[in-house]
Amino acid sequence: MNDQAYENLKGFFGTYSALATKLGSSRSSVAQWRTRGVPILKAVAIESMTKGEIPATELLSPEAKLLWEKAISIDGKEMRENIHDEV
């Protein structure tokens, strides 16, 4: 995840502590996301909570992003359209 994506989280949720609370995570876990990327399920939840304003793909590590893109291409357009309803 790049620094801008991490800052966008703070901009949307107000504080990283507020984000951690909404996701049921610890503040220290959220701090680690800056260097490690957001876990896939948490990234999907964030995309859903922000109604797509912060896309999951911007939050993932390069490895997780590659897996995500492969999963999307396997399941097709329908998966991407329904993501906001599933979390």
VENHU-V577801 format. One record per pair of residues at least 12 apart in sequence whose C-alpha atoms are under 6 Angstrom apart, sorted by the first residue. I is the first residue (numbers start at 1). J is the second residue. Records with the same first field share a line. If there is no record, write none. Layout:
I = J + J
This chain:
1 = 37 + 59 + 60 + 61
37 = 59 + 60 + 61
38 = 59 + 60
43 = 56
44 = 56
45 = 87
48 = 84
